[in-house]
């Protein structure tokens, strides 16, 4: 699933290509992806101008002159500019110059249109690149779940998913099964710094292409080459040489080094 760095990369690649463009028409062919009346939305979208594109956690927020689109890429969703439609194309926005396609083989993503962005987006936790140490410490102290589960909780932090939770916990030297509320302030600070560090590096590398993810121009990311634990189970730790272990935490495959992470 695209996480914060991948969604941020998609947003950055979309901005120069479609901000300021006008939507001439919109077509949707999947009720699984589009929430609400697709015909009514298509009528309302026609003629609207794309004012601003931003990221809210894992959501892509597209502000229009008379409404807003919220897009979640799910597991395999892609937003592609001026690309050829495929059998997985479930939405087509024809613009005054070019097209914007939404492809999604597994159809776990979603597109929502309304007069404003969905209210639940305002309930997401803070941006991990902006959260203060005090706020982060308070949020972890309130969670008696494993710290890996807490990092995946979008009300604690918005945008962190499986890849970057594993990578941040490794850099902080914290075992993913550690109860979040039991972590002392010094280690909380290390974890906050590790989250910010790994996300920043991943954004600079344009995300991790471990499955279907590409940006709006079809380009893959490079950060998968820098993964230290994610999907490296059975391989030696880059620090100590011990084998990376895979377990299940919060119903997600979780990778860590039993020697480096305590």
Rosetta blueprint (number, residue, H / E / L):
1 X L
2 X L
3 X L
4 X H
5 X H
6 X H
7 X H
8 X H
9 X H
10 X H
11 X H
12 X H
13 X H
14 X H
15 X H
16 X H
17 X H
18 X H
19 X L
20 X L
21 X L
22 X E
23 X E
24 X E
25 X E
26 X E
27 X E
28 X E
29 X L
30 X L
31 X L
32 X L
33 X L
34 X E
35 X E
36 X L
37 X L
38 X H
39 X H
40 X H
41 X H
42 X H
43 X H
44 X H
45 X H
46 X L
47 X L
48 X L
49 X E
50 X E
51 X E
52 X E
53 X E
54 X E
55 X E
56 X E
57 X L
58 X L
59 X E
60 X E
61 X E
62 X E
63 X E
64 X E
65 X L
66 X L
67 X L
68 X E
69 X E
70 X E
71 X E
72 X E
73 X L
74 X L
75 X L
76 X L
77 X E
78 X E
79 X E
80 X E
81 X E
82 X L
83 X L
84 X L
85 X L
86 X L
87 X L
88 X L
89 X E
90 X E
91 X E
92 X E
93 X E
94 X E
95 X E
96 X L
97 X L
98 X L
99 X E
100 X E
101 X E
102 X E
103 X E
104 X E
105 X L
106 X L
107 X L
108 X L
109 X L
110 X E
111 X E
112 X E
113 X E
114 X E
115 X L
116 X L
117 X L
118 X L
119 X H
120 X H
121 X H
122 X H
123 X H
124 X L
125 X L
126 X E
127 X E
128 X L
129 X L
130 X L
131 X L
132 X L
133 X H
134 X H
135 X H
136 X H
137 X H
138 X H
139 X H
140 X H
141 X H
142 X L
143 X L
144 X L
145 X L
146 X E
147 X H
148 X H
149 X H
150 X H
151 X H
152 X H
153 X L
154 X L
155 X L
156 X L
157 X E
158 X E
159 X L
160 X L
161 X L
162 X H
163 X H
164 X H
165 X H
166 X H
167 X H
168 X H
169 X H
170 X H
171 X H
172 X H
173 X L
174 X L
175 X L
176 X L
177 X L
178 X L
179 X E
180 X H
181 X H
182 X H
183 X L
184 X L
185 X H
186 X H
187 X H
188 X H
189 X H
190 X H
191 X H
192 X H
193 X H
194 X H
195 X H
196 X H
197 X H
198 X H
199 X H
200 X H
201 X H
202 X H
203 X H
204 X H
205 X L
206 X L
207 X L
208 X L
209 X L
210 X L
211 X L
212 X L
213 X L
214 X L
215 X L
216 X L
217 X L
218 X L
219 X L
220 X L
221 X L
222 X L
223 X H
224 X H
225 X H
226 X H
227 X L
228 X L
229 X L
230 X L
231 X L
232 X L
233 X L
234 X L
235 X L
236 X E
237 X L
238 X L
239 X L
240 X L
241 X L
242 X L
243 X E
244 X E
245 X E
246 X E
247 X E
248 X E
249 X E
250 X L
251 X L
252 X E
253 X E
254 X E
255 X E
256 X E
257 X E
258 X L
259 X L
260 X L
261 X L
262 X L
